[in-house]
Amino acid sequence: MTSLPVDYNSNPVPVMRLKKDGAHAIAAGASTARNAAAFDADTKVISLYATVPVFLKMGDDSVTATASDHYFPAGIYYDFAIEGSASVHYSHMAVLRADGVDGMVYISEKE
């Protein structure tokens, strides 16, 4: 279970800490690529930032991304759940550039 910090009135504050050793970078190019190290089994939320538009797909250590997968624009910082009460834990994310320009996708695991 992920716990949020609380303010002085014991109200949850919707922020999460960056997980130690939970930073990932994926080169987004003409071929699909995925994070080399798996997300920690305890990680339930990741944050994503892409320097170029990409297609992305979550899955296991064999996941691949195609132009039919989810589109994610450049320059947006966004949180994704990688585990839910009724779903499988995703250990990897695959990316594929969405246009002719290579870039980077930065992922931070949260706790």
For each residue, the residues with C-beta under 8 A, 3 or more apart:
1:
2: 16 44 45 110 111
3:
4: 12 13 14 15 16
5: 12 13 15
6: 9 10 11 12 13
7: 10 11 13
8:
9: 6
10: 6 7
11: 6 7
12: 4 5 6
13: 4 5 6 7
14: 4
15: 4 5
16: 2 4 45 110 111
17: 110 111
18: 22 23 108 109 110 111
19: 22 40 43 108 109 110 111
20:
21:
22: 18 19 39 40 43 108 109 110 111
23: 18 106 107 108 109
24: 35 36 37 39 106 107 108 109
25: 104 105 106 107
26: 33 34 35 93 95 104 105 107
27: 33 102 103 104
28: 33 50 51 52 54 95 96 97 102 103 104 105
29: 33 96 97 102
30: 96 97 102
31: 96
32: 64 65 66 94 95 96
33: 26 27 28 29 94 95 96
34: 26 61 63 64 65 92 93 94 95
35: 24 26 38 39 92 93 107
36: 24
37: 24
38: 35 61 91 92
39: 22 24 35 43 46 82 89 90 91 92 109
40: 19 22 43 109
41: 89 91
42: 111
43: 19 22 39 40 46 82 83 109 110 111
44: 2 81 82 83 110
45: 2 16 79 80 81 82 109 110
46: 39 43 79 80 82 93 107 108 109 110
47: 77 78 79 80 107 108 110
48: 56 72 77 78 79 80 93 105 106 107
49: 75 76 77 78 105 106
50: 28 53 54 72 73 74 75 76 95 103 104 105 106
51: 28 74 75 103 104 105
52: 28 74 97 98 99 101 102 103 104
53: 50 71 72 73 74 97 98 99
54: 28 50 65 71 72 74 95 96 97 98 103 105
55: 65 66 67 68 69 70 71 72 95 96 98
56: 48 65 69 70 72 93 94 95 96 105
57: 63 64 65 66 69 70 93 94
58: 63 80 82 90 92 93 94
59: 62 63 90 91 92 94
60: 63 90 91 92
61: 34 38 91 92
62: 59
63: 34 57 58 59 60 92 93 94
64: 32 34 57 94
65: 32 34 54 55 56 57 69 94 95 96
66: 32 55 57 69 96
67: 55 96 98
68: 55
69: 55 56 57 65 66 94 96
70: 55 56 57
71: 53 54 55 98
72: 48 50 53 54 55 56 76 78
73: 50 53 76
74: 50 51 52 53 54 103
75: 49 50 51
76: 49 50 72 73
77: 47 48 49
78: 47 48 49 72
79: 45 46 47 48 110
80: 45 46 47 48 58
81: 44 45 84
82: 39 43 44 45 46 58 89 90
83: 43 44 87 88 89 90
84: 81 87
85:
86:
87: 83 84
88: 83
89: 39 41 82 83
90: 39 58 59 60 82 83 93
91: 38 39 41 59 60 61
92: 34 35 38 39 58 59 60 61 63
93: 26 34 35 46 48 56 57 58 63 90 105 107
94: 32 33 34 56 57 58 59 63 64 65 69
95: 26 28 32 33 34 50 54 55 56 65 105
96: 28 29 30 31 32 33 54 55 56 65 66 67 69
97: 28 29 30 52 53 54 100 101 102 103
98: 52 53 54 55 67 71
99: 52 53
100: 97
101: 52 97
102: 27 28 29 30 52 97
103: 27 28 50 51 52 54 74 97
104: 25 26 27 28 50 51 52
105: 25 26 28 48 49 50 51 54 56 93 95
106: 23 24 25 48 49 50
107: 23 24 25 26 35 46 47 48 93
108: 18 19 22 23 24 46 47
109: 18 19 22 23 24 39 40 43 45 46
110: 2 16 17 18 19 22 43 44 45 46 47 79
111: 2 16 17 18 19 22 42 43
